[in-house]
């Protein structure tokens, strides 16, 4: 088979390498073209060198090209994969820093909450530019696979406003299933069957079967509480499991910022999080992790390049959806996964226009979602709050309506539990002014926002958060990695 795949934001070196090697695990895909595009020539050069070495080591006729001109990369592409982070770590730092001044402590801030909403405002204009290019220069009927967060907002905008065939992809469901399989003593995650449904980063395992045996709430709670690691790292998720009766896919830290109950008071945060790794609830944890990872790739690039000189092992293909979806579409080999699409009645007790994450099957006829799912009422109610925030956020991002943006932030569950309306109005003004270069749709609103900030009497504080760790240096990371090797 010979067709073209374009990867936007290919400068995400580690993730792009994973997607690429996954694709080459499909025997029929070894004559494809993969076009890389990124705004950073430096990052493109790094990932291009790595992928070229993989191709050379395996002797495949795959063609790899790299372009800072996005339209050149997308020209004739049948599949387009996006993993962009608009504004990079500079804008992301503001997503965490500014809300802290108003008492809003986020672990990740990339889905909803104050940071996730502003992240969406930066991404959506760019996503719509991608869609325009796909319509104009992509192959007829090209499919857009979005990996970028905020997943639901980006996918919503691409479908509703971009008018491109789009599916959103995330690995949270797979990771949650691996966790459950481990605590239940499964020899392999393949022994666990499950139905997981709701919205991205707030999906719920509503049916679990281990080797065909149904797993209930009490057995799951007991297994988590008996686990020496997860019992400490997932305290919040276990508490939600006890109260809701079903387990959430999302990490302890992520889940904590979508709910109004666990991060609203600094003295309460420590009860529910674990500091052994960023994903369990650390303040700005993913920002720290991303900063360290970027620094690590920069300095350790020669080692990453050297490690690319190895044969591809199909047995090590990852569980990222992209390669499996493309394999099913091109070969007809059926793939079952969990996909982000417009609801349109798939989940009976969520709105039709919402972007849901739910089971589906892929074959030559496309992605076919399993319909007739009804969520437990508490799960649906919790996610309805997020859906309403997402809808307003998407419409604000497209229209450039700063008042609607403020209302979206005001209705966010955690923001509403912490901040007053006056604080929310000022916080949004401050974030829009700070990130103006990435928010072209708000250009006309920025001068008035600056004037309001100059006259405001709303007090803020200089606060690093309830559970902050410093960014580690390369030397510290090397020392920790060396210590782990010795321990093993």
N, C-alpha and C positions, 0 to 999 in steps of 0.2 A: 504494500500500500504506500502511496506517496501523496501526502497532503502537508499543509503548512499549519503550524501552531505558533502563535505569538504569545510571549510572556511579558506583560507590562509590569514594571517595577522589578525587573529581573536582577537588579542590584542587591536584592535580599539574598545574599550569596548562599547561605546554607539551605534555605527553603527552595530556591531555584534548582540547586544541585539535586535535592531530593526528588522534586517533580520530574526532572530530566531523567534521572536513573530509573525512576518508576516507569516512565514511558518506554524506555529501552528494554524493560523486562518483558514487553509484549513483542513476540517474535515478528508480527506483521508490521511493527512500527520502526523497523531499523533502516527504512529508506525515506523517512520524513524530513521536513525542514523545520527547525526550531529557530524562530527569530526573537532575539532578546531586545528589549528596549527599556531605557531608564534615562532619567535626566542627568545622572552622574556618569560621565565617561570613565572616571576612575573605577567605580564599582562594576561597570560593564566590562572593562578590561580584565578585572579580576575573575569574574564569573565566566567570561568567554575563554580565558586561559584554562580554567578548571574543566569546562565542558569539552573543549578541544582535546584535552589530554585523555578524558574518558573515552571519547570517540576513537582516538588513536590507539589507546590500549586495547580496545575491543574489536578494532578493525571493521566497524560498521560504516555503511555509506551515508550516515546521517549528516545533513548539512546544518551547520550552526552559523547564524549571522547575528550581528549586534549593531544597533542603531540608536542614536539619540533622537533621530527623527521618527516619531511614533508612527506616523502614517506609512512610512516605508516598511516598518515592521508588520503593520496590520494588513498591508496590501495583499489580497488574495488569501488571507488566513481563514481557515475553516473553523478553527477554535482559538479563542482568545482567553488567556488566563490573567487575572489581575491580582497582584499582591502588593499594592502601593500603600505607602504611608505618607499622605500629603502633609507637608510642613516638617516632616522628619522629627527628630528628637527635640529640636528647638521648640516647635509648636507643642509637642507632646508635654514638654516640661511645664508650659503654661497651663495645660489642661489639669495638671496636678497642683501646681503652685498656687494659682489664683484661687481656686475653690477652698484651699486650706485657709486662706485669709478670712473666710466666712464660716469656718468650722466644718467644712465638708471634706471628710477623709476618705479617699478612694485608694483601692489597691491597684486597679488596672485603669479604669476610666476610658474604655474604648468601645463601649456598647450603648449604655445610656448613662445616667447621672450627668453631672455638669460637663465632665471631660468628654464623655462619649458623644454627647449632643454636639459639642463644638467640633469634635473630630468629624462628625457627619457633615457639618456645615462646610468644612474644608474639602471633604472628599466628594460630595455630591456634584458640585460644578465640574469637577475633573472627570467623574464617572460619566456625566452626560456628554462631555467632550469625547471620551472613549467611544460612547455609543454612536455619536455622530460619525466618527471615523469608521467604525465598524459598518454602519449602514452605507457609507459612501465608497469605501475601498476594500472592505472585507469580502470574502467569498459569499455568494448568495446563500441566505439562510444560516449565516455564521452563528455559532453558539458562544455566548459569553459566560465564562466560569469565574465567578467572583470569590476570591479568598479574603479580600480586604475587609477589615472592620471599619465602622460598625456594620456588621453583616446585614442585618435586617434593613437598615436605612439605605445602604448602598444598593441592595438588591431591589428594594421597593422603588427607588428612583430610576434604576435602569429599566425596570419593567414598565412602570407607569408613565415615565417621562422620556426615557431613552428609546423605548419601542424596539428593544432588541431581545431576542430569545436568551433569557438569563437564568442561571441557577446559582445559588449561593452555597458554598462548601466550607465546612468546618470539621474539626476532628474531635470536638468535645464529647460526642456520643461514644466514639470508639474508646477514648481514654476512660470514660466512666465505666464502660462495659469491662475493660481490662481490670479495673479496680474491683468490681463486683466479682468477677471470675476468681480473682486472687483470694478474696476473703472467704469465698465459698469452697475453696480448696480444689478448684478445677485444675486439671492438668494443662489445659489450653483454653484461651478465650473462646475458641470455636465450640466448646461444650455449652456455652451460654447462648440461649436464644432470647430475644427481647424485642419489645415494641417500645419505642421512645418517641415522644411527640410533644409539641407545643411550639415555642419560639426559640430562636438561636440563643444559646447561653442560658436559657431557662427551660430546657427540655427535661422531661420526666420519664423515668422507666416505669411505664404503667402496666407492663406485663413482663415477668421474668421467668425463664424456664432453664433449669440446669439439667442437661441430658433428658429433657422432656418433663421433668418434675417442676411444678409451679412453686415459686419462692414467694413467701408472704412477708409482710412487714416485720413481724416479730423475729423471724429467722434472720432477716437482713440486719435489723438493729443489733441483735446479739452477736452476729458475725463481725460487724464493724466495731462494736465496743470491745470485742475480744482481740482485735488485731493490734499488735504492739505499736505500729506506726500510725495507721489511719485513725485510730481512736484519739490520737493527739492532734493530727494534722487536719482532721475533718470534723471538728467538734460542732461547728455551725451546721454543716450538711446533715450530720446525724440528728441534731436537734430538729431541723426541718423535716427529716424523715419521720421522726417520732410524731410530730404534730400533723403532717400532711398525709402520712401513710405511704408515700412514694419517694424514691431517691432522685435527686437532681443530678443532671449530667455535669454541672459546672463546678469548678474548683471552689474550695472554701472561701478564698479571697474574692473571686468573681461574684459568687452568689451573694456574698455579704453586702455588696454595693447595689444590688437590684432590689433589695428588700428594705423597708423602713424601720426595721426593728433592732438590728445588730450593730450598726456603726454610727448611731446618732449621738451617743455620748462617749467621750474619750475614755472614761473610766470603764465603760462596758466593752470596748473593743478588745482589750486584752483577754477577756473571758473566752472569746470565740475564735481567736486566730492562733496561728502557730508560726514562729519565726524561723523554722528550720529551712524554709525556702520561700522565695518571693510569692509563690502562687497560693499560699495558705492565708494571706490576709495582710501582709506587710504594707504599710503606707507607701504609695508610689512604687510598689514592688516591681511591677513590670517595666517601669521607666528605668529603674536601677539595672534590672536584668538586661534590658535592651541596650543600655549604654555600655555595660560591660561586654556584651556580645559584640557590639560594633568595634570596640577597642581591641578585643581579642582577635577578630578577623583581620583587622588592619595589621597587627604585629605578627600574627602567626600564619599569615598567608602562605609563605614558602612551604610550611608543613601541610597545609590544606591542599596545596597544589601537588605536592609529592604523593599524598595519599590518594589522589585521583587516578594514579597509574595502576589500576587494579581491574581485573575482569568483573563485569556485572554479574551478580548472583540473583537470579529471579526469586530464589527462596527468601531473600532479604527485602523484597519489595514492600514498601510501607503500606499502611492502611489509609493513606490520603486518597480521597475519592477520585481525583482528576483522571489518573491513568485508567482506573477501572471503568469510569463512565465512558471515556473515549474508546476503550476496548469493546465495551458492550455495543456502543453505537455503530462502530465500524465492522465488528465481526459477528454480532448477534449473540455472543456469549452473554448470558443474562447476569446482571450484577444487582444485588440488593444493597441499598444504603439509605442514609437519612439526608434529605436534601432541603434546601431553603427555596421555597417557591411561594407564589401567591396562593392563599388558602382556597378560595373559590369552592367552599363547601367540604373540603377534605376533613377538617375538624369542625364538627357540628356546632360547638359552643364557642367559636371564635369568629370575628368578623371576616367577611368574604375578601376584603381588600388587604388583610394582614399578611405579612410574610411569615410563614410557618416553617418549622423544621420537623419533618415527619418521614416515615418510611416510604420508599418507592422502589420500583424495579426499572432497570434500564435494559433496552434491547435495540434492535435496529429501528423500532418505531418511536424511540425517544424515551423520556423519563415519564413513567406511569405511576402516579401516586396512589397509595392505598387510602381509600376514602371510608367514611362511616365511623371515624374515630370520635369519641366523646371523652373529654378530659374530666378527671375529678374536679369538682366545683372549686375547691380552694386553689388548685393549679391554674384553672382558667381565670379566676378572679385576680390572682397575682399577676398573671401575664397580660391581662386586659389593661392594667395600669401602664405597663411598659408599651403595649401596642399604641395606646392613645398618645403617649409621649413620642413614639417613633413617627406616627402619622403627622403630628404637628411639626416635628422637626424636619421631616422631608419637605413638607409644604413650605415651611419657612425658608429652607435652604434654596428651593427653586425660585421662590418669589422675592427673596431678600427682605422679608417683612420682619424687622427686629422686634416688633411687639409680639408677633406670634412666636418668635424664638424665645422670648422671655416667658411667655405662657407655657411653652413646652418645658422649659427648665423648671418653672414653678411647680408643674404637675409631676415632675420626677419624684418617685417615692422617697428616696433618701434625701434629696435636696429639700423636699417639703417637710421632712421630719426634723430638719436642722435649721433651716434659714427662714427668715421672714420675707414677705414680698418685697419690702424695701431693699433688703440685702440681695435678693435675687436680681432685682432690676439693676442694681449697681454692679454686681458681679458680672452679669452678662455684658453690660457696657464695657467693663474693664477687659473682659476676654476678647470682645470684638475689636476693641482698639489695639490690644496687644498683638492680635493675629490678623490685622487688617490686610497684610500683604497676601494672605491666602484666602481672603474672603471677598472676592470681587463683587459679589452680589450685595454686599453691605456698604459699598463705597460711599453712597449718598447718606448713609446713616452714621458714619464715623464722626463727622464734625460735631453733630449734635450730641453724640455720646461723649465726646471729649469735653464739651461744655458742661454737661451734667456731672461728669466726674470732678471737674474743677470746683463745682459749687456744692458737692454732696457733703452731708454731715454724717453719713452712715459710717460707723466705726468698724475697722478691721483689726486683725491681729497678725503678728509675725509668728507663725506656727509651722513647725516642720511635720506635725502629725503625731498620732498616738503611738506609732510603732515604726519609726524610720531607721533605716540602715544606710551607711555611707556606701558610695560606689567604690568597689574594690579596684585596686591597681592591677596591672598586668602581672606584676611580681607576686602580689597576693594570690591571684588566680592560679598562677603557675605553682605556687607553694601548696595550695589546697589540692590541686590536681595531682601533684606528686604524692601528697600524704594519702590521698584516696587509693592510688595505685599500690602504695606500700601496705595499706590496710587490707587490700584484696589479696 
